[in-house]
Amino acid sequence: MEITFRTKKLAQTFNSVSALRKAYGERMARVLMMRLAVLRDASNLSMVPTLPPNRRHQLQGKRARQYAVDLIHPYRLIFEPADTPARKVGGEVNTDEVTAITIIEVIDYH
């Protein structure tokens, strides 16, 4: 999948291993790099595993358009489709059609 970032600063952090380590620590940086590799290697969002350790899941409420993958508990990598995918019956996003995402943030939203 094609990956973009919400801010220039976030892009700079994620595109440099040393900046990622400085911002999130060694352990979290390793997990973030693994999750980004899975996201990049997937041809569409449906190919990102919904089971641990990635556990891709759609968020609810005010974050209903966003998705998350698990990092180190309780943190999540939050992203949203960069394109406007078709909706399935019931209003769910057709994840087969999501081929580009925008990384929003790393957060503990609990």
MODELLER restraints for C-alpha pairs under 7 A, 6 or more apart:
rsr = mdl.restraints
at = mdl.atoms
rsr.add(forms.Gaussian(group=physical.xy_distance, feature=features.Distance(at['CA:1:A'], at['CA:39:A']), mean=6.26, stdev=0.5))
rsr.add(forms.Gaussian(group=physical.xy_distance, feature=features.Distance(at['CA:1:A'], at['CA:40:A']), mean=4.83, stdev=0.5))
rsr.add(forms.Gaussian(group=physical.xy_distance, feature=features.Distance(at['CA:1:A'], at['CA:41:A']), mean=6.47, stdev=0.5))
rsr.add(forms.Gaussian(group=physical.xy_distance, feature=features.Distance(at['CA:1:A'], at['CA:42:A']), mean=5.58, stdev=0.5))
rsr.add(forms.Gaussian(group=physical.xy_distance, feature=features.Distance(at['CA:1:A'], at['CA:43:A']), mean=5.11, stdev=0.5))
rsr.add(forms.Gaussian(group=physical.xy_distance, feature=features.Distance(at['CA:1:A'], at['CA:44:A']), mean=5.89, stdev=0.5))
rsr.add(forms.Gaussian(group=physical.xy_distance, feature=features.Distance(at['CA:1:A'], at['CA:99:A']), mean=5.10, stdev=0.5))
rsr.add(forms.Gaussian(group=physical.xy_distance, feature=features.Distance(at['CA:1:A'], at['CA:100:A']), mean=5.28, stdev=0.5))
rsr.add(forms.Gaussian(group=physical.xy_distance, feature=features.Distance(at['CA:2:A'], at['CA:40:A']), mean=6.52, stdev=0.5))
rsr.add(forms.Gaussian(group=physical.xy_distance, feature=features.Distance(at['CA:2:A'], at['CA:99:A']), mean=6.47, stdev=0.5))
rsr.add(forms.Gaussian(group=physical.xy_distance, feature=features.Distance(at['CA:2:A'], at['CA:100:A']), mean=4.49, stdev=0.5))
rsr.add(forms.Gaussian(group=physical.xy_distance, feature=features.Distance(at['CA:2:A'], at['CA:101:A']), mean=6.35, stdev=0.5))
rsr.add(forms.Gaussian(group=physical.xy_distance, feature=features.Distance(at['CA:3:A'], at['CA:40:A']), mean=6.98, stdev=0.5))
rsr.add(forms.Gaussian(group=physical.xy_distance, feature=features.Distance(at['CA:3:A'], at['CA:100:A']), mean=5.87, stdev=0.5))
rsr.add(forms.Gaussian(group=physical.xy_distance, feature=features.Distance(at['CA:3:A'], at['CA:101:A']), mean=5.16, stdev=0.5))
rsr.add(forms.Gaussian(group=physical.xy_distance, feature=features.Distance(at['CA:3:A'], at['CA:102:A']), mean=5.80, stdev=0.5))
rsr.add(forms.Gaussian(group=physical.xy_distance, feature=features.Distance(at['CA:4:A'], at['CA:101:A']), mean=6.33, stdev=0.5))
rsr.add(forms.Gaussian(group=physical.xy_distance, feature=features.Distance(at['CA:4:A'], at['CA:102:A']), mean=4.67, stdev=0.5))
rsr.add(forms.Gaussian(group=physical.xy_distance, feature=features.Distance(at['CA:4:A'], at['CA:103:A']), mean=6.23, stdev=0.5))
rsr.add(forms.Gaussian(group=physical.xy_distance, feature=features.Distance(at['CA:5:A'], at['CA:11:A']), mean=5.39, stdev=0.5))
rsr.add(forms.Gaussian(group=physical.xy_distance, feature=features.Distance(at['CA:5:A'], at['CA:102:A']), mean=5.04, stdev=0.5))
rsr.add(forms.Gaussian(group=physical.xy_distance, feature=features.Distance(at['CA:5:A'], at['CA:103:A']), mean=4.71, stdev=0.5))
rsr.add(forms.Gaussian(group=physical.xy_distance, feature=features.Distance(at['CA:5:A'], at['CA:104:A']), mean=6.44, stdev=0.5))
rsr.add(forms.Gaussian(group=physical.xy_distance, feature=features.Distance(at['CA:6:A'], at['CA:102:A']), mean=6.18, stdev=0.5))
rsr.add(forms.Gaussian(group=physical.xy_distance, feature=features.Distance(at['CA:6:A'], at['CA:103:A']), mean=5.99, stdev=0.5))
rsr.add(forms.Gaussian(group=physical.xy_distance, feature=features.Distance(at['CA:6:A'], at['CA:104:A']), mean=5.29, stdev=0.5))
rsr.add(forms.Gaussian(group=physical.xy_distance, feature=features.Distance(at['CA:13:A'], at['CA:19:A']), mean=5.03, stdev=0.5))
rsr.add(forms.Gaussian(group=physical.xy_distance, feature=features.Distance(at['CA:13:A'], at['CA:20:A']), mean=5.28, stdev=0.5))
rsr.add(forms.Gaussian(group=physical.xy_distance, feature=features.Distance(at['CA:14:A'], at['CA:20:A']), mean=5.77, stdev=0.5))
rsr.add(forms.Gaussian(group=physical.xy_distance, feature=features.Distance(at['CA:20:A'], at['CA:29:A']), mean=5.57, stdev=0.5))
rsr.add(forms.Gaussian(group=physical.xy_distance, feature=features.Distance(at['CA:21:A'], at['CA:29:A']), mean=5.19, stdev=0.5))
rsr.add(forms.Gaussian(group=physical.xy_distance, feature=features.Distance(at['CA:28:A'], at['CA:72:A']), mean=6.66, stdev=0.5))
rsr.add(forms.Gaussian(group=physical.xy_distance, feature=features.Distance(at['CA:31:A'], at['CA:71:A']), mean=6.26, stdev=0.5))
rsr.add(forms.Gaussian(group=physical.xy_distance, feature=features.Distance(at['CA:32:A'], at['CA:71:A']), mean=6.91, stdev=0.5))
rsr.add(forms.Gaussian(group=physical.xy_distance, feature=features.Distance(at['CA:35:A'], at['CA:54:A']), mean=6.85, stdev=0.5))
rsr.add(forms.Gaussian(group=physical.xy_distance, feature=features.Distance(at['CA:38:A'], at['CA:48:A']), mean=6.82, stdev=0.5))
rsr.add(forms.Gaussian(group=physical.xy_distance, feature=features.Distance(at['CA:39:A'], at['CA:48:A']), mean=6.51, stdev=0.5))
rsr.add(forms.Gaussian(group=physical.xy_distance, feature=features.Distance(at['CA:42:A'], at['CA:48:A']), mean=6.26, stdev=0.5))
rsr.add(forms.Gaussian(group=physical.xy_distance, feature=features.Distance(at['CA:43:A'], at['CA:99:A']), mean=6.27, stdev=0.5))
rsr.add(forms.Gaussian(group=physical.xy_distance, feature=features.Distance(at['CA:44:A'], at['CA:95:A']), mean=6.86, stdev=0.5))
rsr.add(forms.Gaussian(group=physical.xy_distance, feature=features.Distance(at['CA:44:A'], at['CA:96:A']), mean=5.68, stdev=0.5))
rsr.add(forms.Gaussian(group=physical.xy_distance, feature=features.Distance(at['CA:44:A'], at['CA:97:A']), mean=6.52, stdev=0.5))
rsr.add(forms.Gaussian(group=physical.xy_distance, feature=features.Distance(at['CA:44:A'], at['CA:98:A']), mean=5.35, stdev=0.5))
rsr.add(forms.Gaussian(group=physical.xy_distance, feature=features.Distance(at['CA:44:A'], at['CA:99:A']), mean=4.56, stdev=0.5))
rsr.add(forms.Gaussian(group=physical.xy_distance, feature=features.Distance(at['CA:45:A'], at['CA:95:A']), mean=5.07, stdev=0.5))
rsr.add(forms.Gaussian(group=physical.xy_distance, feature=features.Distance(at['CA:45:A'], at['CA:96:A']), mean=6.15, stdev=0.5))
rsr.add(forms.Gaussian(group=physical.xy_distance, feature=features.Distance(at['CA:45:A'], at['CA:98:A']), mean=5.44, stdev=0.5))
rsr.add(forms.Gaussian(group=physical.xy_distance, feature=features.Distance(at['CA:45:A'], at['CA:99:A']), mean=6.54, stdev=0.5))
rsr.add(forms.Gaussian(group=physical.xy_distance, feature=features.Distance(at['CA:46:A'], at['CA:95:A']), mean=4.90, stdev=0.5))
rsr.add(forms.Gaussian(group=physical.xy_distance, feature=features.Distance(at['CA:46:A'], at['CA:96:A']), mean=5.24, stdev=0.5))
rsr.add(forms.Gaussian(group=physical.xy_distance, feature=features.Distance(at['CA:48:A'], at['CA:56:A']), mean=6.49, stdev=0.5))
rsr.add(forms.Gaussian(group=physical.xy_distance, feature=features.Distance(at['CA:49:A'], at['CA:55:A']), mean=5.95, stdev=0.5))
rsr.add(forms.Gaussian(group=physical.xy_distance, feature=features.Distance(at['CA:49:A'], at['CA:56:A']), mean=6.04, stdev=0.5))
rsr.add(forms.Gaussian(group=physical.xy_distance, feature=features.Distance(at['CA:50:A'], at['CA:56:A']), mean=4.57, stdev=0.5))
rsr.add(forms.Gaussian(group=physical.xy_distance, feature=features.Distance(at['CA:50:A'], at['CA:57:A']), mean=6.51, stdev=0.5))
rsr.add(forms.Gaussian(group=physical.xy_distance, feature=features.Distance(at['CA:53:A'], at['CA:70:A']), mean=6.75, stdev=0.5))
rsr.add(forms.Gaussian(group=physical.xy_distance, feature=features.Distance(at['CA:54:A'], at['CA:69:A']), mean=5.36, stdev=0.5))
rsr.add(forms.Gaussian(group=physical.xy_distance, feature=features.Distance(at['CA:54:A'], at['CA:70:A']), mean=5.43, stdev=0.5))
rsr.add(forms.Gaussian(group=physical.xy_distance, feature=features.Distance(at['CA:55:A'], at['CA:69:A']), mean=5.45, stdev=0.5))
rsr.add(forms.Gaussian(group=physical.xy_distance, feature=features.Distance(at['CA:55:A'], at['CA:70:A']), mean=5.90, stdev=0.5))
rsr.add(forms.Gaussian(group=physical.xy_distance, feature=features.Distance(at['CA:56:A'], at['CA:67:A']), mean=6.88, stdev=0.5))
rsr.add(forms.Gaussian(group=physical.xy_distance, feature=features.Distance(at['CA:56:A'], at['CA:68:A']), mean=5.66, stdev=0.5))
rsr.add(forms.Gaussian(group=physical.xy_distance, feature=features.Distance(at['CA:56:A'], at['CA:69:A']), mean=4.58, stdev=0.5))
rsr.add(forms.Gaussian(group=physical.xy_distance, feature=features.Distance(at['CA:57:A'], at['CA:67:A']), mean=5.56, stdev=0.5))
rsr.add(forms.Gaussian(group=physical.xy_distance, feature=features.Distance(at['CA:57:A'], at['CA:68:A']), mean=5.54, stdev=0.5))
rsr.add(forms.Gaussian(group=physical.xy_distance, feature=features.Distance(at['CA:57:A'], at['CA:69:A']), mean=6.60, stdev=0.5))
rsr.add(forms.Gaussian(group=physical.xy_distance, feature=features.Distance(at['CA:58:A'], at['CA:64:A']), mean=6.90, stdev=0.5))
rsr.add(forms.Gaussian(group=physical.xy_distance, feature=features.Distance(at['CA:58:A'], at['CA:66:A']), mean=6.09, stdev=0.5))
rsr.add(forms.Gaussian(group=physical.xy_distance, feature=features.Distance(at['CA:58:A'], at['CA:67:A']), mean=4.28, stdev=0.5))
rsr.add(forms.Gaussian(group=physical.xy_distance, feature=features.Distance(at['CA:58:A'], at['CA:68:A']), mean=6.43, stdev=0.5))
rsr.add(forms.Gaussian(group=physical.xy_distance, feature=features.Distance(at['CA:59:A'], at['CA:66:A']), mean=5.67, stdev=0.5))
rsr.add(forms.Gaussian(group=physical.xy_distance, feature=features.Distance(at['CA:59:A'], at['CA:67:A']), mean=5.47, stdev=0.5))
rsr.add(forms.Gaussian(group=physical.xy_distance, feature=features.Distance(at['CA:59:A'], at['CA:68:A']), mean=6.98, stdev=0.5))
rsr.add(forms.Gaussian(group=physical.xy_distance, feature=features.Distance(at['CA:65:A'], at['CA:80:A']), mean=6.36, stdev=0.5))
rsr.add(forms.Gaussian(group=physical.xy_distance, feature=features.Distance(at['CA:66:A'], at['CA:78:A']), mean=6.75, stdev=0.5))
rsr.add(forms.Gaussian(group=physical.xy_distance, feature=features.Distance(at['CA:66:A'], at['CA:79:A']), mean=5.66, stdev=0.5))
rsr.add(forms.Gaussian(group=physical.xy_distance, feature=features.Distance(at['CA:66:A'], at['CA:80:A']), mean=4.51, stdev=0.5))
rsr.add(forms.Gaussian(group=physical.xy_distance, feature=features.Distance(at['CA:67:A'], at['CA:78:A']), mean=5.78, stdev=0.5))
rsr.add(forms.Gaussian(group=physical.xy_distance, feature=features.Distance(at['CA:67:A'], at['CA:79:A']), mean=5.37, stdev=0.5))
rsr.add(forms.Gaussian(group=physical.xy_distance, feature=features.Distance(at['CA:67:A'], at['CA:80:A']), mean=5.81, stdev=0.5))
rsr.add(forms.Gaussian(group=physical.xy_distance, feature=features.Distance(at['CA:68:A'], at['CA:76:A']), mean=5.88, stdev=0.5))
rsr.add(forms.Gaussian(group=physical.xy_distance, feature=features.Distance(at['CA:68:A'], at['CA:77:A']), mean=5.35, stdev=0.5))
rsr.add(forms.Gaussian(group=physical.xy_distance, feature=features.Distance(at['CA:68:A'], at['CA:78:A']), mean=4.52, stdev=0.5))
rsr.add(forms.Gaussian(group=physical.xy_distance, feature=features.Distance(at['CA:68:A'], at['CA:79:A']), mean=6.21, stdev=0.5))
rsr.add(forms.Gaussian(group=physical.xy_distance, feature=features.Distance(at['CA:69:A'], at['CA:76:A']), mean=5.63, stdev=0.5))
rsr.add(forms.Gaussian(group=physical.xy_distance, feature=features.Distance(at['CA:69:A'], at['CA:77:A']), mean=5.38, stdev=0.5))
rsr.add(forms.Gaussian(group=physical.xy_distance, feature=features.Distance(at['CA:69:A'], at['CA:78:A']), mean=6.92, stdev=0.5))
rsr.add(forms.Gaussian(group=physical.xy_distance, feature=features.Distance(at['CA:70:A'], at['CA:76:A']), mean=4.82, stdev=0.5))
rsr.add(forms.Gaussian(group=physical.xy_distance, feature=features.Distance(at['CA:70:A'], at['CA:77:A']), mean=6.57, stdev=0.5))
rsr.add(forms.Gaussian(group=physical.xy_distance, feature=features.Distance(at['CA:71:A'], at['CA:77:A']), mean=6.70, stdev=0.5))
rsr.add(forms.Gaussian(group=physical.xy_distance, feature=features.Distance(at['CA:74:A'], at['CA:108:A']), mean=5.57, stdev=0.5))
rsr.add(forms.Gaussian(group=physical.xy_distance, feature=features.Distance(at['CA:75:A'], at['CA:106:A']), mean=6.67, stdev=0.5))
rsr.add(forms.Gaussian(group=physical.xy_distance, feature=features.Distance(at['CA:75:A'], at['CA:107:A']), mean=5.32, stdev=0.5))
rsr.add(forms.Gaussian(group=physical.xy_distance, feature=features.Distance(at['CA:75:A'], at['CA:108:A']), mean=4.48, stdev=0.5))
rsr.add(forms.Gaussian(group=physical.xy_distance, feature=features.Distance(at['CA:76:A'], at['CA:106:A']), mean=5.64, stdev=0.5))
rsr.add(forms.Gaussian(group=physical.xy_distance, feature=features.Distance(at['CA:76:A'], at['CA:107:A']), mean=5.56, stdev=0.5))
rsr.add(forms.Gaussian(group=physical.xy_distance, feature=features.Distance(at['CA:76:A'], at['CA:108:A']), mean=6.22, stdev=0.5))
rsr.add(forms.Gaussian(group=physical.xy_distance, feature=features.Distance(at['CA:77:A'], at['CA:105:A']), mean=6.11, stdev=0.5))
rsr.add(forms.Gaussian(group=physical.xy_distance, feature=features.Distance(at['CA:77:A'], at['CA:106:A']), mean=4.64, stdev=0.5))
rsr.add(forms.Gaussian(group=physical.xy_distance, feature=features.Distance(at['CA:77:A'], at['CA:107:A']), mean=6.77, stdev=0.5))
rsr.add(forms.Gaussian(group=physical.xy_distance, feature=features.Distance(at['CA:78:A'], at['CA:103:A']), mean=6.12, stdev=0.5))
rsr.add(forms.Gaussian(group=physical.xy_distance, feature=features.Distance(at['CA:78:A'], at['CA:104:A']), mean=5.44, stdev=0.5))
rsr.add(forms.Gaussian(group=physical.xy_distance, feature=features.Distance(at['CA:78:A'], at['CA:105:A']), mean=5.33, stdev=0.5))
rsr.add(forms.Gaussian(group=physical.xy_distance, feature=features.Distance(at['CA:78:A'], at['CA:106:A']), mean=6.08, stdev=0.5))
rsr.add(forms.Gaussian(group=physical.xy_distance, feature=features.Distance(at['CA:79:A'], at['CA:101:A']), mean=6.40, stdev=0.5))
rsr.add(forms.Gaussian(group=physical.xy_distance, feature=features.Distance(at['CA:79:A'], at['CA:102:A']), mean=5.41, stdev=0.5))
rsr.add(forms.Gaussian(group=physical.xy_distance, feature=features.Distance(at['CA:79:A'], at['CA:103:A']), mean=4.29, stdev=0.5))
rsr.add(forms.Gaussian(group=physical.xy_distance, feature=features.Distance(at['CA:79:A'], at['CA:104:A']), mean=5.06, stdev=0.5))
rsr.add(forms.Gaussian(group=physical.xy_distance, feature=features.Distance(at['CA:80:A'], at['CA:101:A']), mean=5.51, stdev=0.5))
rsr.add(forms.Gaussian(group=physical.xy_distance, feature=features.Distance(at['CA:80:A'], at['CA:102:A']), mean=5.47, stdev=0.5))
rsr.add(forms.Gaussian(group=physical.xy_distance, feature=features.Distance(at['CA:80:A'], at['CA:103:A']), mean=6.76, stdev=0.5))
rsr.add(forms.Gaussian(group=physical.xy_distance, feature=features.Distance(at['CA:81:A'], at['CA:98:A']), mean=6.14, stdev=0.5))
rsr.add(forms.Gaussian(group=physical.xy_distance, feature=features.Distance(at['CA:81:A'], at['CA:100:A']), mean=6.02, stdev=0.5))
rsr.add(forms.Gaussian(group=physical.xy_distance, feature=features.Distance(at['CA:81:A'], at['CA:101:A']), mean=4.39, stdev=0.5))
rsr.add(forms.Gaussian(group=physical.xy_distance, feature=features.Distance(at['CA:81:A'], at['CA:102:A']), mean=6.27, stdev=0.5))
rsr.add(forms.Gaussian(group=physical.xy_distance, feature=features.Distance(at['CA:82:A'], at['CA:100:A']), mean=5.21, stdev=0.5))
rsr.add(forms.Gaussian(group=physical.xy_distance, feature=features.Distance(at['CA:82:A'], at['CA:101:A']), mean=4.49, stdev=0.5))
rsr.add(forms.Gaussian(group=physical.xy_distance, feature=features.Distance(at['CA:82:A'], at['CA:102:A']), mean=5.42, stdev=0.5))
rsr.add(forms.Gaussian(group=physical.xy_distance, feature=features.Distance(at['CA:83:A'], at['CA:98:A']), mean=6.89, stdev=0.5))
rsr.add(forms.Gaussian(group=physical.xy_distance, feature=features.Distance(at['CA:83:A'], at['CA:100:A']), mean=6.39, stdev=0.5))
rsr.add(forms.Gaussian(group=physical.xy_distance, feature=features.Distance(at['CA:85:A'], at['CA:93:A']), mean=6.44, stdev=0.5))
rsr.add(forms.Gaussian(group=physical.xy_distance, feature=features.Distance(at['CA:85:A'], at['CA:94:A']), mean=6.29, stdev=0.5))
rsr.add(forms.Gaussian(group=physical.xy_distance, feature=features.Distance(at['CA:85:A'], at['CA:97:A']), mean=5.58, stdev=0.5))
rsr.add(forms.Gaussian(group=physical.xy_distance, feature=features.Distance(at['CA:85:A'], at['CA:98:A']), mean=5.85, stdev=0.5))
rsr.add(forms.Gaussian(group=physical.xy_distance, feature=features.Distance(at['CA:86:A'], at['CA:93:A']), mean=6.28, stdev=0.5))
rsr.add(forms.Gaussian(group=physical.xy_distance, feature=features.Distance(at['CA:86:A'], at['CA:94:A']), mean=5.68, stdev=0.5))
rsr.add(forms.Gaussian(group=physical.xy_distance, feature=features.Distance(at['CA:87:A'], at['CA:93:A']), mean=4.59, stdev=0.5))
rsr.add(forms.Gaussian(group=physical.xy_distance, feature=features.Distance(at['CA:87:A'], at['CA:94:A']), mean=5.34, stdev=0.5))
rsr.add(forms.Gaussian(group=physical.xy_distance, feature=features.Distance(at['CA:88:A'], at['CA:94:A']), mean=5.63, stdev=0.5))
